[in-house]
Amino acid sequence: MVQTSVAWSEVLRAFQQIWGYSSFRPPQDAIVKALLDHRDVLVVLPTGGGKSICFQLPALLQSGLTLVVSPLVALMENQVQELQAKALPAATLHSQLPPPQRHKTLRSLERGELRLLYVSPETLLSPPLWERLCQPQLQLNGLILDEAHCLVQWGETFRPAYRRLGAVRKALLDCRPPGSTLPIAAFTATADPAAQTTLRDVLQLESPQVVRLNPHRPNLNLTVKAVFSQGQRQAALTRYLQSHAHQSGLVYVRTRRDSEALAQRLAANYRVAPYHAGLSGRDRRQTEADWMADRLQFVVCTSAFGMGVNKQSTRWVVHYQAPCTITEYVQEVGRAGRDGKAAEALTLVSEPTGWLEPGDRQRAKFFEAQTQALQQKAQRLVSQIPPSGDVRDISQRFDHGAISLSWLHSVGQLEWLSPFHYRLTAEPGSRMRSQDTPSQQMHHFLHSRQCRWQALLVTFGFRTEAQRLGMCGHCDNCLRSSRRRADGSHNEV
């Protein structure tokens, strides 16, 4: 292991000078030390846990460029703007930048003027940037995957470039002198044991130091409410908004169409706007700014909203429609109560049978059908493509070609020889796996009578902490159980 050449006193001094803090919150110090020691790291810290500082500080204290792979333009721009406001050498590259700004950033990269460069997986592997990164004279210090759960959630569907990131390290080191290193660190707020294994395998992490904190938030009250009709769902939301009229919050829905329709319906009585990936970058950033400045009370948004948007005073989150996975749920409810004060998360779900209010069941079937169609297309592709080839060629020749290759990679039928070249490794169907586990987990969580925080801790691999917690006292199931016990005691008297 390469030992850090940065004295810890220098680390603390820089931390104080740049961010104004005199000491770290555990386990921030352990993460910083691991990165300064050039180790691979897998970090799972709750939302609002100060993850960004853990990789920004080591990058600024060392020579060379640290690449930060991030899923969303808004997230990249928010972090880069904060760094640039402190006159720190950071920049971002993405497709929405004007050409002059892109060229300026690429020149700064070539001159070695940057310490942090934020990019999406797609931009990282685009020719203008990749060709420059492969220049042997460019010193690379590390590769950071921020919001790493996106690799697990999106890598097999609409963001296939994520599945090729594991081949990046070898390709970049092949361009550099012998003995060069390129540590990889993955940061996320939500990764259950299966997701952690996926991250290790896909990124090809080498003996990573794993740092985890459990996601329990004592100030965040969790409630799930069953509805028996679409009208009842709307009425439940209306009552909730009326009782939280002067508090900032978020309303999550599953589709762009629902974001637009619900925001339009609520706009007569509330300061609200829709937010989804189909809006222009300019419109999305304006909505974020308006919400942060309290010009909007809340936003009706899809899962595209939230990452990197840190509004401490958010008091509530409503899932008007339940999310697909527990990972999404924890990410999204974690937007509330980051200031440590009491906050609430309400999820509206169709009644358990799905017969009286079939909305959730219909949405689940729709998304499952889309996934199954992609899987079937990937399996058909196996017989049509050469045993090895270039992803760019496959993408041009076949509809959803890149996504199909990523799916084959996820089931062990393909390996990436480089970020651009693949090789088939197994016969069709040899390592197929069940795809219903995340949705089953979510359904069980929503309709269970178990303590909700206890269930979340178990899901994310914190069984000991779950046993120690017992009944949390701040979820609907625990409060309901307490009332039943109190009523029983009263009746006995």
C-alpha positions in Angstrom: 0.0 0.0 0.0 1.2 3.5 -0.9 1.5 5.6 2.2 0.2 9.1 2.2 2.8 11.9 1.9 0.3 14.4 3.5 0.8 15.1 7.2 -2.4 14.8 9.2 -1.8 18.3 10.6 -1.9 19.6 7.1 -5.2 17.8 6.4 -6.8 19.4 9.5 -5.4 22.8 8.6 -6.9 22.6 5.1 -10.2 21.4 6.5 -10.3 24.4 8.8 -9.2 26.9 6.1 -11.5 25.6 3.3 -14.7 24.5 5.1 -14.3 26.1 8.5 -14.4 22.9 10.6 -11.8 22.0 13.2 -12.5 18.3 13.3 -14.1 15.5 11.4 -17.3 13.7 12.2 -16.6 9.9 12.4 -16.1 8.2 10.0 -15.1 11.1 7.8 -11.5 10.9 9.1 -11.1 7.2 8.3 -12.4 7.8 4.7 -10.0 10.7 4.1 -7.0 8.7 5.4 -7.9 5.7 3.2 -8.1 7.9 0.1 -4.8 9.6 1.0 -3.3 6.1 1.3 -4.5 5.4 -2.2 -6.8 2.6 -1.1 -10.0 1.5 -2.8 -13.0 2.4 -0.6 -16.7 1.6 -0.5 -18.6 4.2 1.6 -22.2 3.9 2.7 -23.2 6.9 4.7 -26.8 8.3 5.3 -28.0 11.3 3.3 -26.6 14.5 4.7 -23.6 12.6 6.2 -20.9 14.8 4.6 -19.7 12.4 2.0 -18.5 14.9 -0.6 -15.9 16.5 1.7 -14.4 13.0 2.2 -13.2 12.9 -1.4 -12.9 16.6 -2.2 -10.4 17.2 0.5 -7.9 14.4 -0.4 -8.2 15.5 -4.1 -7.3 19.1 -3.2 -4.3 18.1 -1.0 -2.6 16.0 -3.7 -1.2 16.6 -7.1 -3.0 15.3 -10.2 -6.6 15.0 -11.2 -9.4 13.2 -9.4 -12.3 12.2 -11.6 -15.7 12.3 -10.0 -18.4 10.3 -11.8 -21.8 11.7 -11.0 -25.3 10.8 -12.3 -27.0 14.2 -12.7 -26.0 17.6 -14.2 -27.6 19.4 -11.3 -25.6 17.5 -8.7 -22.4 18.1 -10.6 -23.0 21.8 -11.0 -24.1 22.3 -7.4 -20.9 20.8 -6.1 -18.6 22.5 -8.6 -20.2 25.9 -7.9 -19.6 25.5 -4.2 -15.9 24.6 -4.9 -15.4 27.4 -7.4 -16.9 29.9 -4.9 -14.0 29.0 -2.6 -11.6 29.6 -5.5 -10.8 25.8 -5.7 -9.6 24.2 -9.0 -12.7 22.2 -9.9 -14.8 22.0 -13.1 -17.5 19.9 -14.8 -18.1 18.7 -18.3 -21.5 17.8 -19.6 -23.6 18.1 -22.8 -25.5 21.1 -21.7 -22.4 23.3 -21.4 -21.9 25.9 -24.1 -19.0 25.0 -26.5 -16.7 27.8 -25.3 -17.0 26.6 -21.7 -16.3 23.0 -22.7 -13.2 24.0 -24.6 -12.0 26.1 -21.7 -12.4 23.1 -19.3 -10.6 20.8 -21.7 -7.7 23.2 -21.9 -7.5 23.5 -18.1 -7.4 19.7 -18.0 -4.6 19.5 -20.5 -2.5 22.1 -18.6 -2.9 20.2 -15.3 -4.8 23.1 -13.7 -7.7 21.0 -12.3 -7.8 18.9 -9.1 -11.5 17.8 -9.5 -13.4 17.1 -12.7 -17.0 16.1 -12.4 -18.5 14.1 -15.3 -21.3 11.6 -16.0 -20.4 8.1 -17.1 -21.3 8.9 -20.6 -19.1 12.0 -20.7 -16.2 10.1 -19.2 -16.3 7.6 -22.1 -16.9 10.3 -24.8 -14.0 10.7 -27.3 -13.1 14.3 -26.5 -12.5 13.5 -22.8 -11.3 9.9 -23.0 -8.6 10.7 -25.5 -7.2 13.4 -23.2 -7.4 11.1 -20.2 -5.3 8.5 -22.0 -2.4 10.9 -22.5 0.4 9.5 -20.3 1.6 12.9 -19.2 -1.7 13.6 -17.5 -1.4 12.7 -13.8 -4.5 10.9 -12.5 -5.0 10.7 -8.7 -8.2 8.7 -8.3 -11.7 7.8 -9.6 -14.7 8.6 -7.4 -18.2 7.2 -8.1 -20.6 9.5 -6.3 -24.2 8.3 -5.8 -22.9 4.8 -6.5 -26.3 3.2 -6.1 -27.2 4.6 -9.5 -24.9 2.0 -11.0 -27.0 -0.8 -9.4 -30.4 0.9 -10.2 -29.7 2.2 -13.7 -26.8 0.4 -15.1 -28.9 -2.4 -16.6 -31.5 -0.1 -18.2 -31.2 3.5 -19.3 -27.7 4.3 -18.2 -25.6 1.3 -19.6 -22.3 3.3 -19.4 -22.3 2.6 -15.7 -21.7 -1.1 -16.3 -18.5 -0.3 -18.3 -16.8 1.7 -15.5 -15.0 -1.4 -14.1 -12.8 -1.5 -17.2 -11.8 2.2 -16.8 -8.9 1.7 -14.3 -7.0 -0.9 -16.3 -7.4 1.1 -19.6 -6.1 4.3 -18.0 -3.2 2.6 -16.2 -2.2 0.8 -19.5 -1.5 4.3 -20.8 0.8 5.2 -17.9 4.3 4.3 -16.6 4.6 1.0 -14.7 3.9 1.3 -11.0 1.2 3.9 -11.5 -2.0 3.5 -9.3 -5.5 4.7 -9.7 -7.6 4.0 -6.5 -11.4 3.8 -6.9 -13.9 5.0 -4.2 -17.7 4.4 -4.4 -19.9 6.7 -2.3 -23.6 6.2 -1.6 -26.3 6.6 1.1 -28.0 3.4 0.3 -26.5 0.0 -0.6 -27.8 -3.2 0.8 -25.5 -6.2 1.0 -26.4 -7.3 -2.6 -25.8 -3.8 -4.0 -22.4 -3.7 -2.2 -21.4 -6.9 -3.9 -22.5 -5.5 -7.2 -20.4 -2.4 -6.7 -17.4 -4.5 -5.7 -17.7 -6.7 -8.7 -18.6 -4.2 -11.4 -16.0 -1.6 -10.3 -13.4 -4.4 -9.7 -12.5 -3.0 -6.3 -9.3 -4.4 -4.9 -9.5 -5.2 -1.1 -11.6 -2.1 -0.5 -11.9 -0.5 2.9 -15.6 -0.6 3.6 -17.1 2.2 5.8 -20.8 2.0 6.7 -23.2 3.8 8.9 -26.7 2.6 9.4 -29.5 4.7 7.9 -31.6 5.2 11.1 -32.8 8.8 11.5 -34.5 9.3 14.9 -35.9 12.6 13.9 -37.7 11.2 10.8 -41.2 9.8 11.4 -42.3 7.2 8.8 -45.9 6.6 7.9 -47.6 4.4 5.3 -51.3 5.0 4.5 -53.4 2.6 2.4 -56.0 4.2 0.1 -59.0 2.4 -1.5 -59.6 4.6 -4.5 -57.9 7.3 -6.6 -60.2 9.9 -5.0 -59.1 8.8 -1.6 -55.5 9.1 -2.6 -56.1 12.7 -3.8 -58.1 13.5 -0.6 -55.3 12.1 1.6 -52.8 14.3 -0.1 -55.0 17.4 0.1 -55.5 16.9 3.8 -51.8 16.4 4.4 -50.9 19.6 2.5 -53.5 21.6 4.4 -52.0 20.5 7.7 -48.5 21.4 6.5 -49.4 24.6 4.7 -46.4 26.6 5.9 -43.7 24.0 5.6 -41.3 23.1 2.8 -41.6 19.6 1.3 -41.5 17.3 -1.7 -44.2 15.2 -3.4 -42.8 12.2 -5.3 -44.6 10.5 -8.2 -43.5 7.8 -10.6 -43.9 9.3 -14.1 -43.3 12.6 -15.9 -47.0 12.8 -16.8 -48.1 12.5 -13.2 -45.6 15.1 -12.2 -47.1 17.6 -14.7 -50.8 16.7 -14.0 -50.6 16.7 -10.2 -48.6 20.0 -10.1 -51.1 21.6 -12.4 -54.0 20.5 -10.2 -52.3 21.8 -7.0 -51.1 25.1 -8.5 -54.5 26.7 -7.8 -53.8 26.6 -4.1 -50.1 26.2 -3.6 -46.7 27.5 -4.8 -45.7 24.4 -6.7 -43.9 23.3 -9.9 -43.3 19.9 -11.6 -39.8 18.4 -11.9 -38.7 15.5 -14.1 -36.0 14.5 -16.5 -38.0 15.6 -19.5 -37.8 19.3 -18.6 -34.9 21.4 -20.0 -31.8 21.7 -17.8 -32.6 25.4 -17.5 -36.1 24.8 -16.2 -34.9 22.1 -13.8 -32.3 24.4 -12.3 -34.8 27.3 -12.0 -37.2 25.0 -10.1 -34.4 23.9 -7.8 -33.4 27.5 -7.1 -37.1 28.5 -6.5 -37.6 25.7 -4.1 -34.3 26.3 -2.2 -35.3 30.0 -1.9 -38.8 29.2 -0.7 -40.4 30.8 -3.7 -42.0 27.3 -4.1 -43.4 25.5 -1.1 -43.0 22.1 -2.7 -42.2 20.3 -5.9 -44.1 17.5 -7.5 -41.2 15.4 -8.8 -39.9 12.1 -10.1 -36.8 10.4 -8.8 -34.8 12.8 -10.9 -35.1 15.3 -8.1 -33.1 15.3 -4.9 -29.5 14.1 -5.3 -27.2 16.9 -4.4 -30.1 19.3 -3.5 -29.5 19.8 0.2 -32.3 21.9 1.8 -31.9 21.5 5.6 -35.3 22.9 6.4 -37.3 20.3 4.4 -40.0 19.2 6.9 -41.8 16.5 4.9 -41.7 14.1 2.0 -44.9 12.5 0.5 -44.7 9.6 -1.8 -48.0 10.1 -3.7 -47.1 6.8 -5.4 -44.8 4.3 -3.8 -41.2 4.0 -5.2 -40.0 0.9 -6.9 -37.4 -0.1 -4.4 -36.4 0.4 -0.8 -33.2 2.0 -1.9 -35.2 4.7 -3.7 -37.5 5.1 -0.7 -34.6 5.7 1.7 -32.9 8.1 -0.7 -36.1 10.1 -1.1 -37.4 10.2 2.5 -33.8 11.2 3.5 -34.4 14.6 1.9 -36.4 15.6 5.0 -35.1 16.7 8.4 -31.5 17.1 7.5 -31.3 19.9 10.1 -31.9 17.3 12.8 -35.4 18.7 13.7 -38.5 16.6 13.5 -39.6 15.6 10.0 -42.2 13.3 8.4 -42.4 10.9 5.5 -45.8 9.8 4.3 -46.3 7.1 1.6 -49.7 6.5 0.0 -50.2 2.9 -1.2 -53.0 1.0 -2.8 -54.9 -1.3 -0.5 -53.1 -4.6 -0.2 -55.3 -6.6 -2.6 -55.0 -4.1 -5.4 -58.6 -4.8 -6.5 -60.3 -1.7 -5.2 -57.4 0.7 -6.0 -55.2 -1.0 -8.7 -53.0 2.0 -9.3 -49.8 0.7 -7.7 -50.3 -2.8 -9.2 -50.8 -1.4 -12.7 -47.7 0.8 -12.4 -45.6 -2.1 -11.1 -46.8 -4.3 -14.0 -45.9 -1.6 -16.5 -42.4 -1.2 -15.2 -41.9 -4.9 -14.9 -43.1 -5.4 -18.5 -40.5 -2.8 -19.7 -37.8 -4.6 -17.8 -38.8 -8.0 -19.2 -38.9 -6.6 -22.7 -35.3 -5.4 -22.3 -34.2 -8.8 -21.0 -35.8 -10.6 -23.9 -34.2 -8.3 -26.4 -30.8 -8.8 -24.7 -31.1 -12.6 -25.0 -32.1 -12.4 -28.7 -29.1 -10.2 -29.3 -26.7 -12.9 -28.1 -27.3 -15.0 -31.3 -26.9 -11.9 -33.5 -23.7 -10.3 -32.4 -20.1 -11.5 -32.8 -18.5 -13.2 -29.7 -16.4 -10.1 -29.3 -16.7 -6.5 -30.6 -17.1 -2.8 -30.0 -20.1 -1.4 -28.1 -20.2 1.6 -30.4 -20.7 -0.7 -33.4 -23.4 -2.7 -31.6 -25.2 0.5 -30.6 -25.4 1.6 -34.2 -26.5 -1.7 -35.6 -29.1 -2.7 -32.9 -31.9 -0.8 -31.2 -31.0 -0.7 -27.4 -27.8 -2.4 -28.2 -25.7 -0.8 -25.4 -28.5 -1.6 -22.9 -28.6 -5.2 -24.0 -24.9 -5.6 -23.6 -25.1 -4.2 -20.1 -27.9 -6.6 -19.2 -25.7 -9.5 -20.5 -22.9 -8.2 -18.3 -25.2 -8.2 -15.3 -26.1 -11.9 -15.7 -22.5 -13.0 -16.4 -22.8 -13.6 -20.1 -20.4 -10.8 -21.1 -17.2 -9.2 -19.9 -15.7 -5.8 -20.7 -12.2 -6.1 -22.1 -12.0 -2.3 -22.1 -14.6 0.4 -21.7 -15.5 -0.1 -25.3 -14.8 -3.7 -26.2 -16.8 -6.7 -25.0 -16.5 -10.5 -25.1 -19.3 -13.0 -24.6 -18.4 -15.5 -21.8 -21.3 -17.9 -21.5 -24.1 -19.7 -23.3 -27.5 -17.9 -23.2 -29.4 -18.5 -19.9 -26.5 -19.9 -18.0 -26.6 -17.3 -15.2 -30.1 -15.8 -15.3 -31.4 -14.5 -12.0 -34.7 -13.4 -10.5 -35.6 -9.8 -11.0 -38.5 -9.6 -8.6 -36.6 -9.3 -5.3 -36.5 -5.5 -5.1 -40.2 -5.1 -5.8 -41.1 -7.9 -3.4 -39.0 -6.2 -0.7 -40.8 -3.0 -1.3 -44.3 -4.6 -1.2 -43.4 -6.4 2.0 -42.1 -3.2 3.7 -45.1 -1.2 2.8 -47.7 -3.7 4.0 -45.8 -5.1 7.0 -46.7 -4.4 10.6 -43.1 -4.6 11.7 -41.3 -1.5 13.0 -40.4 0.3 9.8 -37.0 1.5 10.9 -36.2 -2.0 12.1 -37.2 -3.4 8.7 -34.9 -0.9 6.9 -32.0 -1.7 9.1 -32.3 -5.4 8.4 -32.7 -4.8 4.7 -29.4 -2.8 4.6 -27.5 -5.4 6.6 -27.6 -3.9 10.1 -29.3 -6.8 11.9 -27.5 -6.2 15.2 -28.5 -2.5 15.2 -32.1 -3.5 14.4 -32.3 -5.9 17.4 -30.8 -3.2 19.6 -33.3 -0.6 18.3 -36.4 -2.7 19.1 -39.5 -0.5 18.6 -38.4 2.8 17.2 -41.4 4.8 18.5 -41.4 7.1 15.5 -43.1 5.1 12.7 -46.8 4.3 12.2 -46.5 0.7 13.1 -44.8 1.4 16.4 -47.2 4.2 17.3 -50.2 1.9 16.5 -48.8 -0.9 18.6 -48.2 1.5 21.5 -51.8 2.7 21.3 -53.1 -0.8 21.3 -51.1 -1.6 24.4 -52.3 1.6 26.1 -55.9 0.8 25.3 -55.4 -2.7 26.7 -54.0 -1.4 29.9 -56.8 1.1 30.2 -59.4 -1.6 29.7 -57.8 -3.8 32.4 -58.1 -0.9 34.8 
